[in-house]
Amino acid sequence: MKVTIAMDSFKGSMTSLEAGTAVKNGILNSQDGNLGFPQPTIIPVADGGEGTLEALTFGKSVTRHTLTVTGPLGEPVQASYIMVGEDSAIIEMAEAAGLTLVPEHLRNPLYTTTYGVGELINHAIKQGCIHFIVGIGGSATNDGGIGMLQALGYNILNNDLKNVPFGAVGLSEVARISSDIPCDDTNPTSPHDLPHLLAKCDFTIACDVDNPLVGERGCSRIFAQQKGATPDMVEDMDTWMNHYADIVEKMCRERDDDGITPTTSTIGDYEPLFPTRTTAPNRFTPGAGAAGGLGYAFLMFLGAKLMSGADIVISKTNLEEHVKSSDLVIVGEGKMDAQSLMGKIPFTIAKLAKKYNKRVIAYAGVVEDREALEAANVFDSIFVIDKGTMPIGEAMKTSNAINNLERTVKNTILP
């Protein structure tokens, strides 16, 4: 029996590779591990969030750059990105603005910023990078990407023509957005007032969700509470996001006198989240709400293509070929719930496996909305790796999480 293991990371506990190795060890230590199973194949995966760097560069020769940037709380953090070749970079926004960088008691999207993401991009550009893949899952932010834009040289101004503060509160003050950066011989401005080097860059954004910026499925209402927002904050932030979008989209209409020509955009073999664009990109574009609206900033200001992070990783890792030749596919992530059905990698891989009539088992640290997950008809079995046998803080320690996952696999892997 051939087994393919494609585990997402368990946020705050295990990397994708650690989780995959634990599953492999559980299989090999099971009753029939050395009889019915050859060596399982481990493929690290991610969907744009934590682990995207590992998934896209596993087994490849790359250069890692680590630097100090502004973290989500405005304090310095160490963050890395990967250079592939001489002019391409892979960035994981969670390195600079991820939820795991913020202690639970300090989580509050009113004040968390994406500024460090812009600093990573700036650094990569100075190294000669012009092609970017940016994974934007796992954010601690809901600032519409204004922090990143500020780091890239945009002036996000209030009525007093001062730069707005970090975080979602900054959105409430936005009155004008300007990229009037001083021009010199080494950094002339582009026709759209973007710095010359930035204007040469192209961005592919690996989104882990397809939500719009605003509304009932917008980033504030769907994701902000898990980042520390109260219900009152959620309503305020959705209002501020609409206000921000009014200003941005008015700018775009004024900039393009004839409107934006509808386009069909693709990169290689990847289909964008909006395969045929019949209207100009806007706040309702699928993926604009990813990472608390960071997708919207990439879309509207940097001309980025918003893609399914899961699809990018599946293509880059040649995962479909492994699935086709497997008898069993094993997936999982730290928490599986209804949001897992919104483009998360375990669900996407499970759908792919069912295309070839493969058996699929899922393992998770926490399972909620089990009825919805089972109704999707892509998981043959879903197992929780620790059923409340230890406090959550202990269960999330890497060594405990690995042991719990390995033990659960050992006890459940047989048909």
C-alpha positions in Angstrom: 0.0 0.0 0.0 1.4 3.4 -1.0 0.8 6.2 1.3 1.2 10.0 0.7 1.4 12.2 3.7 0.6 15.9 3.1 0.2 17.5 6.4 -0.2 21.3 6.9 1.6 22.8 9.9 -0.1 22.7 13.3 0.1 26.4 14.1 2.2 27.0 17.1 3.0 23.3 17.6 4.5 21.4 14.6 5.8 22.4 11.2 4.4 20.6 8.2 7.5 18.4 8.1 7.4 17.6 11.8 3.7 16.6 11.5 4.4 14.5 8.4 7.3 12.7 10.1 5.1 12.0 13.2 2.4 10.4 10.9 5.1 8.4 9.1 6.5 7.1 12.4 2.9 6.3 13.6 2.4 4.2 10.5 5.6 2.3 10.7 5.0 1.5 14.4 1.5 0.3 13.8 0.5 -3.3 13.9 0.9 -3.7 10.2 3.4 -0.9 9.7 6.3 -3.1 8.5 4.1 -5.5 6.6 1.5 -3.7 4.6 3.1 -0.3 4.1 6.3 0.7 2.2 8.0 3.8 3.3 5.4 6.6 3.1 6.1 9.7 1.1 6.1 13.0 3.0 5.3 16.2 1.1 5.3 19.4 3.2 2.3 21.5 2.2 0.7 24.9 3.1 -2.0 27.1 1.7 -0.4 30.6 1.9 0.0 30.6 5.7 2.6 29.3 8.1 4.8 26.7 6.4 4.5 28.1 2.8 8.3 28.8 2.7 9.0 25.2 3.7 6.5 23.7 1.3 7.6 25.7 -1.8 11.3 25.2 -1.2 11.5 21.7 0.2 14.4 19.8 -1.4 15.5 22.9 -3.4 18.7 24.9 -3.4 17.8 28.3 -2.1 19.2 31.3 -0.2 17.6 32.4 3.1 17.7 36.0 4.2 16.9 36.8 7.8 16.5 40.4 9.0 15.0 42.5 11.8 11.6 44.0 10.8 8.7 45.6 12.5 6.5 42.9 14.0 2.7 42.9 14.3 2.8 44.8 17.7 5.2 47.4 16.3 8.2 45.8 18.0 11.3 44.3 16.3 11.1 40.6 15.2 13.4 38.4 13.2 11.8 37.3 9.9 13.1 35.4 6.9 12.4 35.1 3.2 13.8 32.8 0.5 15.6 33.8 -2.7 15.3 31.3 -5.6 17.8 32.0 -8.3 18.9 35.6 -8.8 15.6 37.5 -9.1 12.8 35.6 -7.4 11.6 35.7 -3.7 9.2 33.7 -1.7 7.8 35.5 1.3 5.5 34.3 4.1 3.7 37.2 5.6 3.3 35.3 8.9 7.1 35.6 9.4 6.6 39.4 10.0 2.9 39.7 10.9 1.7 36.3 11.9 -0.8 35.5 14.7 1.8 33.2 16.4 4.0 36.3 17.0 1.4 37.8 19.3 0.8 36.4 22.8 -2.9 35.5 23.2 -3.5 38.2 25.9 -2.1 40.9 23.5 -4.1 40.0 20.4 -6.1 43.0 19.2 -6.3 43.8 15.4 -7.1 47.4 16.1 -3.3 47.9 16.6 -1.5 45.1 14.8 0.3 46.0 11.6 1.6 44.5 8.3 4.5 47.0 8.2 7.1 44.3 8.5 5.8 42.6 5.3 6.7 45.7 3.3 10.1 45.7 4.9 10.7 42.2 3.7 9.7 43.2 0.2 11.9 46.2 0.2 14.9 44.1 1.3 14.3 41.5 -1.4 14.0 44.2 -4.1 17.4 45.6 -3.0 18.8 42.0 -3.5 17.6 42.2 -7.1 14.3 40.4 -6.8 11.5 41.3 -9.2 9.4 38.1 -9.1 7.5 37.4 -5.8 5.3 34.7 -4.4 3.8 35.9 -1.1 1.9 33.6 1.2 -0.5 35.7 3.2 -2.3 33.2 5.5 -2.0 33.2 9.3 -2.1 36.9 9.9 -2.5 38.8 13.2 -3.8 41.8 11.3 -6.9 43.5 10.0 -5.3 46.7 8.6 -6.2 46.4 5.0 -2.5 46.2 4.2 -1.9 49.9 5.0 1.1 49.0 7.1 2.8 47.2 4.2 2.0 50.2 1.9 3.6 52.6 4.4 6.8 50.5 4.5 6.8 50.6 0.7 6.8 54.4 0.7 3.1 55.2 0.5 1.8 58.1 2.5 -1.5 57.0 4.2 -2.7 60.3 5.4 -5.4 61.6 7.7 -7.2 65.0 7.5 -4.2 66.7 9.1 -1.9 65.2 6.3 -0.1 63.1 8.9 0.5 59.3 8.4 -2.2 57.3 10.1 -1.3 55.0 13.0 -0.7 51.3 12.7 -3.5 48.8 12.7 -7.2 48.9 11.9 -7.6 52.1 13.8 -5.5 53.7 11.0 -8.2 52.8 8.5 -10.7 54.9 10.4 -8.5 58.0 9.8 -7.6 57.5 6.1 -8.3 60.6 4.1 -5.8 60.5 1.3 -3.3 58.0 -0.1 -0.2 59.3 -1.9 2.9 57.8 -3.3 4.7 61.1 -4.0 8.1 59.8 -3.2 11.1 62.1 -3.9 12.6 61.3 -7.3 16.4 60.9 -7.7 18.8 59.4 -10.2 18.8 56.0 -8.6 15.1 55.8 -7.9 13.0 57.6 -10.5 9.2 57.3 -10.1 7.0 55.4 -12.5 4.1 56.8 -14.4 1.8 55.9 -11.5 4.2 57.4 -9.0 5.4 54.1 -7.7 9.1 53.7 -7.1 10.8 52.6 -10.3 12.1 49.3 -8.9 8.8 48.4 -7.3 6.9 49.1 -10.5 9.1 46.5 -12.2 8.0 43.7 -9.8 5.3 41.2 -10.3 3.5 39.6 -7.3 1.6 36.3 -7.1 -0.3 36.1 -3.8 -1.0 32.7 -2.3 -4.3 33.2 -0.5 -5.6 30.6 2.0 -9.2 31.9 1.7 -11.3 33.5 -1.1 -13.2 36.0 1.1 -13.9 39.6 -0.1 -12.7 42.6 1.9 -16.1 43.6 3.3 -19.6 42.4 4.1 -20.9 39.2 5.7 -18.0 37.1 4.3 -15.5 39.9 4.7 -12.3 39.7 6.6 -13.6 41.6 9.7 -16.7 39.5 10.2 -15.2 36.1 9.5 -11.7 36.3 10.8 -11.2 39.3 13.2 -12.5 37.6 16.3 -9.9 34.9 16.2 -7.3 37.7 16.1 -8.7 39.2 19.3 -11.6 41.5 18.2 -14.8 41.9 20.1 -18.2 42.0 18.2 -18.2 45.8 18.5 -14.7 46.0 17.0 -15.8 43.8 14.1 -18.6 46.1 13.1 -16.4 49.2 13.3 -13.6 47.6 11.3 -16.0 46.5 8.5 -17.2 50.1 8.3 -13.6 51.4 8.2 -12.7 48.9 5.5 -15.6 50.2 3.4 -14.4 53.8 4.0 -10.8 52.8 3.0 -12.1 51.0 -0.2 -14.1 54.1 -1.2 -10.9 56.1 -1.2 -8.8 53.5 -3.0 -11.4 52.7 -5.7 -12.0 56.4 -6.3 -8.3 56.8 -6.8 -8.3 54.0 -9.3 -11.2 55.6 -11.3 -9.5 58.9 -11.3 -6.1 57.4 -12.4 -7.6 55.5 -15.3 -9.7 57.9 -17.2 -11.0 55.2 -19.5 -11.5 52.7 -16.7 -9.6 49.5 -16.2 -9.7 47.1 -19.1 -11.2 43.7 -18.1 -8.5 41.1 -18.2 -8.0 37.4 -17.9 -4.9 36.8 -15.8 -3.0 33.6 -15.3 0.5 32.6 -14.1 1.9 29.5 -15.6 -0.6 26.7 -15.0 -2.3 28.4 -12.1 -5.8 29.7 -12.3 -6.4 32.9 -10.4 -9.3 33.2 -7.9 -11.0 35.4 -10.5 -10.2 33.5 -13.7 -12.1 35.9 -16.0 -12.3 39.5 -14.7 -15.3 41.3 -16.1 -15.0 44.3 -13.8 -12.1 46.2 -12.3 -10.6 44.7 -9.2 -12.4 45.9 -6.1 -13.3 45.2 -2.5 -15.5 42.2 -3.6 -12.7 40.5 -5.5 -12.3 36.9 -4.1 -9.2 36.9 -1.9 -9.2 40.6 -1.2 -10.1 39.9 2.4 -7.2 37.4 2.9 -4.9 38.3 5.8 -7.2 41.1 7.1 -7.3 42.9 3.7 -3.7 42.5 2.8 -4.8 40.8 -0.3 -6.7 44.0 -1.2 -3.6 46.1 -0.9 -1.6 43.8 -3.1 -4.4 43.7 -5.7 -5.1 47.5 -5.9 -1.7 49.0 -5.4 0.8 46.4 -6.7 -1.2 44.8 -9.5 -0.9 41.4 -7.9 -2.6 38.2 -9.0 -4.5 36.6 -6.1 -4.3 32.8 -6.3 -5.3 29.8 -4.3 -2.3 29.1 -2.1 -3.3 25.5 -2.0 -3.3 25.2 -5.8 0.1 26.9 -6.1 1.7 24.5 -3.5 0.0 21.4 -5.1 1.4 22.4 -8.5 4.9 23.3 -7.3 5.3 20.1 -5.3 3.9 17.8 -8.0 1.5 16.5 -5.4 -1.2 15.4 -7.9 1.1 12.8 -9.4 1.9 11.4 -5.9 -1.9 11.3 -5.1 -2.7 9.5 -8.3 -0.3 6.7 -7.5 -1.3 6.3 -3.9 -3.7 4.0 -2.1 -4.1 6.3 0.9 -3.7 10.0 1.4 -3.2 11.5 4.8 -3.9 15.2 5.5 -4.3 17.4 8.5 -3.9 20.7 10.3 -4.0 22.2 13.8 -7.7 23.0 13.7 -10.3 21.7 11.3 -13.7 23.5 11.2 -16.0 25.1 8.6 -13.3 27.5 7.6 -11.3 24.5 6.5 -13.8 24.2 3.6 -12.9 27.8 2.4 -9.8 26.8 0.3 -7.6 25.4 3.1 -5.0 22.9 2.0 -6.3 19.7 3.7 -9.7 20.1 2.0 -8.2 20.9 -1.3 -5.9 17.9 -1.2 -8.8 15.7 -0.1 -10.9 16.9 -3.0 -8.0 16.1 -5.4 -7.7 12.6 -3.8 -11.4 11.9 -4.3 -11.0 12.8 -8.0 -8.9 9.6 -8.2 -11.1 7.7 -5.7 -8.4 7.5 -3.0 -9.0 6.9 0.7 -8.4 10.0 2.8 -7.7 10.3 6.5 -7.4 13.6 8.3 -5.8 14.3 11.7 -6.2 17.6 13.6 -5.5 19.0 17.1 -9.0 20.3 17.3 -12.1 19.4 15.2 -15.2 21.7 15.2 -18.2 21.7 12.8 -17.7 18.0 12.3 -21.1 17.6 10.6 -20.1 20.2 7.9 -16.7 18.5 7.4 -18.3 15.1 7.0 -20.9 16.5 4.7 -18.2 17.6 2.3 -17.8 13.9 1.4 -14.0 14.0 0.9 -12.7 12.7 4.3 -13.2 9.0 5.0 -12.1 9.5 8.6 -11.3 12.5 10.8 -9.4 12.0 14.1 -8.5 14.3 16.9 -5.0 13.7 18.2 -5.6 14.7 21.8 -9.1 14.3 23.2 -8.7 16.6 26.2 -6.2 14.4 28.0 -4.0 17.3 28.9 -4.3 21.1 29.2 -4.2 22.9 25.8 -1.0 24.6 26.6 0.7 21.3 27.3 -0.9 19.7 24.2 0.5 22.4 22.0 4.1 21.9 23.1 6.0 20.5 20.1 7.2 17.3 21.8 3.7 16.5 23.1 2.0 17.3 19.9 4.4 15.0 18.0 3.9 12.2 20.5 0.1 12.6 20.4 -0.1 12.6 16.6 2.2 9.6 16.3 0.2 7.6 18.9 -3.1 8.5 17.3 -1.9 7.4 13.9 -0.5 4.2 15.3 -3.9 3.4 16.8 -6.2 4.4 13.9 -4.3 3.8 10.7 -5.7 0.3 10.0 -8.9 0.1 8.0 
